[in-house]
Amino acid sequence: MAENKAVHDKKNMIRDTLILFGITLISGLLLGLVYQVTAQPRALQQEKKIQEACQTVFAQAQRFEELAYTPGEELAQQLTEDGVRIGTVYQALDEAGNSMGYVIETTSGEGYSGDITLYVGITEEGMLGGVSILSISETPGLGMRAEEVLIPQFAEKQATEFTYTCTGSSSDSEIDAISGATITTKAVTNAVNGAVSAFTQELQKGGE
């Protein structure tokens, strides 16, 4: 009797294992199918977000294409010293497909609360079309005022190295710091300068 019970229990265990395996297999196949079905819509939505973000800093362009760009060794060293890294670079194109400039993703790792990532639009003529903050997590009421206080100061200026001041700017290359948030100000300024350096040292020359 005990032997029969053991055999019965073993059969039940095998049956339960097979059922569990079948459920897991079917669930995995269904999840894979859902992922495949939604992959294209998700990709299109992501592309739409990118195009809209680029349009914010380069309103004149008709579309944007991602470039295979990596900073050269000398520029990479310079960026590292400033706590900056360059991300994705997009070429801004007119209706005929001619280059109008670039949108450069740039990140400073030296914000008060971590990374600050921007999109910087620069025309072929070397003018800043605009700057937009993609992500920031600074102190509320201080560094979080970067979008309001700092970003407008870069628009429509020559793409050159910017500095910041706490005593009032006296030239186009000076940015008025956020009162009480010089760390955030420095991080944003360095991030913009990183994009400017990528443009003036490499992209403007047609480097890849």
N, C-alpha and C positions, 0 to 999 in steps of 0.2 A: 504493500500500500504506500509506504513511504517513498519507494522507488518510483511508483506511478505519479505521485505528487511532485516529485523532483522533476520528472520528465515534463509534466504538465506546466510547472512553473517555468521551466526552460523554454518551452514552446511559447508561453505567454510573453516572456522577456524578449524573445526573438521577434515575435509579432509586433510588440510595442516599439521595438527598435526600428523595425522596417517602416512602421507607420510614421514614427518621428522623422526618419530619414526622408520618407516621401513628402511629408509636409514641408520639411526644410528645403528639399529640392524644388518643389513647386513654388514656394515663397521666393526662393532665389531667382528662379526663372521669371516670375512675375515682376520682381523688382528690376531685373535686368531689362525686361521688355518695356516697363514704364520709363526707365532711364533712357533707353534708346528712342522711345517715342517723343520724350520731352527734350531730348538733347538739342535738336535744332531750334525749337522755340526759345530755349534758354540761351543758346548762343546768339540768336538774333536780338533778344532783349538786352544781353550784355553789350553787344555791338552798338545797339541804339543808345545805351547809357554812355558809352565811350564817345560816340559821335556828338551827343548833346554836351558832354563835359568839355570836349575840344572846342565846340562851337561857342561856348561861354567865353573862352579866352582868344578866339580867332573868328570873330563874327563874319568876316568877309569871305571866308573859305566855303566852298560847296561841299567838300567831303575830305576825309582824312584817311591816310593809309599808314599802317604800322611799318616802321623801318627796322631793318636788322642792324642796330647800332650798339656798339660797345665802346666806352671811352678808351682812348689810348693810354699807354702806361704812364706817361708823364701827367696827363690830365687826371687819371685815376688816383695818382699819388696826391695831387693837389686837392682833389675832392675829399679824400680820406682825411687829410690834415684838417679840413674845415668841418668834418663830421657830416659830409653830404654824399649821397649816392644818386646816380641817375637811373631812372627806371625806363619805362617804355617811351619811345620817341615816335611821333606821328608826323608825317609830311602833310601840310595843308595844301590842298589843290583847288584850282579854280574850275569852272565848268568844263573847260577844254582839257583839263588834266595837267595844267602847268603848275609848277611849284610856287606857292605864295609865301612859304616859310615853314615853321615847325611848331608843334606843341610838344613840350618836353616835360615828362614826369620827373620830379625831383623831390628828394626826401632829406630833411635834416634829422639826424638822430639825437640832437642836443636840445630839444625842447624841454621845458620845465618838467613836463609829465611824460616825455617820450617822443616818439616820432611825429613829425609834422610833414605831410605830403602835399605837394602842390602840382598844378598844371600851369606851365608858363608858355604863353604864345609869343613867338618872335617872328616878325616878318623878314623876308629876304633882304630888305633894306636895313635891317637891324633895329627895328622899333618894337617895343613891347606892346603887343595887342591887348594883353590882359593877364591877370594872375588869378587863379582860383584855388581855394583850399579843398583838397579831397578828404583829408582826415586830420583831426587835431583833438587833443584831450588836455588842454591847459587849464589853469585855475579859473573857475567861473568869475566873471566880473573883472578879470585882469587879462591873462593871456588869451582867453576866449574872445576877446575883443579884436583879435588880429584881423578877422574878416572885415570888421567895421572900420578899424583905424589904419591898419597897415596896407592891406591889399589895394585900396583905391590910389595910394600914393605911387604905385609902380606903373599904372596904366598910361599908355601913350608917351612913354619916355624912351630915350635912346638906350639900347641894350649895352650897358656898361657896368662896371663894378660899383655896387652901391655900398654906402656906409650908413650907419644910423647915428642919430644925435639925440641927446636929451635936452638940448637948449634951443631947439628950433632950427629947421633946415634952412640953409642959405644957398643951396644949389639943387638942380634936378637929380643929382646923384646921391643926395642925402635924404634919409627917411626919418621922419619924426617918430621917436620911440613911443611905445605905450607906457604911460606913467605907471611905475611899479611893476613893469613886466619886461625888463630889458633882456632877460634870457629868451623869452619868446620872440622878441623883436630881433635879436641876433640870429636865432634859428631860422626865422622866416627870411631874413635878409641873406643869410648864407645859402639857403635853398635856392632863392632866386638867382644869386650870383653863380651857383653851380650850373644852372640852366644857361645863363649868359655865357659862361666859360665854355660849355659844350658847344654852343652855337658859334661863338667867335673863334675858338681855337680849332674846331673840327668840322662842324656841320656847314658853316658858311663857306668853307673851302671845298665842300663836296666830299668830306671824309666820311668813312663808314666804320 
